[in-house]
Amino acid sequence: VVTHFVLQPRQIQEIKDFLLTARRKDAKSVKIKKNKENVKFKVRCSKYLYTLVITDKEKAEKLKQSLPPGLRKKKIKKTKSV
């Protein structure tokens, strides 16, 4: 019997904790999604997708510069709803 688990994403509240997670060995990539109100950073690790939501644009830019250089970064563009 094969069972599949749907893992829920985990939200991180602190920037420091997010940076530690992004520096882990099992961190594969970071997706950055900009909205009008906030910027979302999503780091894909082996077990979970960790999300950090930042409302301050300047802090978001600083965090973007602080991400590990070896980590793949992908910007997510807004999709138009029809």
Secondary structure as UniProt FT lines:
FT   STRAND          10..11
FT   HELIX           15..22
FT   TURN            25..26
FT   STRAND          29..34
FT   STRAND          39..44
FT   STRAND          49..54
FT   HELIX           57..66
FT   TURN            69..70
FT   STRAND          72..76
//
